[in-house]
């Protein structure tokens, strides 16, 4: 039972996943610091000096404050993290995968034909059969 668990833990995918989680957490901290210290002040400048980029639904009641700046910051955080994950993890892995396939002699995948190309092919096949596609009684 312990050997099976050890094999599972030592499998490459689990280790890669653990490394990814640690790196992702560290990068999230960097992006959050960037947003809190650079993006938020810039957004607050747009919204004014009293509350920042947001407004209170009931004047004088801080519990009704709608913080639009926090939403914009969260969107920017998401886009930054998604861009880094794509450009530093996904794109290089795709390139590496393509290189490995090329080395093994596997041809790159051909793109699937478009709907127009398929319809034109069907039309040509039907015209070669000499009919509109309906069965002729003989």
C-alpha positions, -999 to +999 in steps of 0.1 A: +000+000+000+028+024+008+046+015-024+016+025-044+014+058-026+051+064-031+047+056-069+018+081-071+037+109-053+068+104-073+049+104-106+060+134-128+026+149-131+021+152-093+055+168-088+049+192-117+016+202-103+031+209-069+058+230-084+031+249-104+011+256-073+041+270-054+052+291-083+016+303-089+012+313-053+045+332-054+036+350-086+001+358-072+018+376-043+039+396-068+009+406-088-011+415-057+017+437-045+019+454-079-018+460-079-020+473-044+010+496-047+008+508-083-026+500-099-049+509-069-033+544-065-037+551-102-074+540-101-079+561-070-066+592-089-094+586-114-121+583-087-111+613-066-095+617-032-125+611-009-134+574-015-114+563-046-131+548-076-165+539-060-195+553-044-219+549-014-254+539-020-265+555+013-246+586+021-226+582+053-231+544+055-197+528+047-213+493+045-231+504+013-198+515-004-195+499-039-158+497-047-154+497-085-117+502-081-113+468-064-132+451-092-110+467-118-079+457-098-092+421-096-097+420-134-062+434-140-048+408-115-065+380-134-054+392-168-018+396-156-017+361-141-034+346-171-009+363-195+021+351-175+008+315-172+001+315-210+034+331-222+057+314-197+041+280-192+015+271-219+033+285-250+067+270-242+052+237-234+033+237-267+065+245-286+084+218-267+056+193-276+058+203-313+096+198-313+093+164-297+067+153-323+089+166-351+119+147-337+098+115-336+087+120-372+051+127-364+037+152-390+022+184-376-016+182-374-034+195-405-062+220-399-097+206-402-115+216-434-139+245-431-177+241-435-175+257-469-148+233-481-168+203-469-200+216-486-181+222-519-167+187-517-201+172-512-215+193-541-187+180-564-193+144-554-230+147-561-223+163-595-200+134-604-228+110-596-250+128-621-279+137-599-291+159-571-285+132-546-320+116-549-320+079-558-332+072-593-355+044-600-341+020-626 
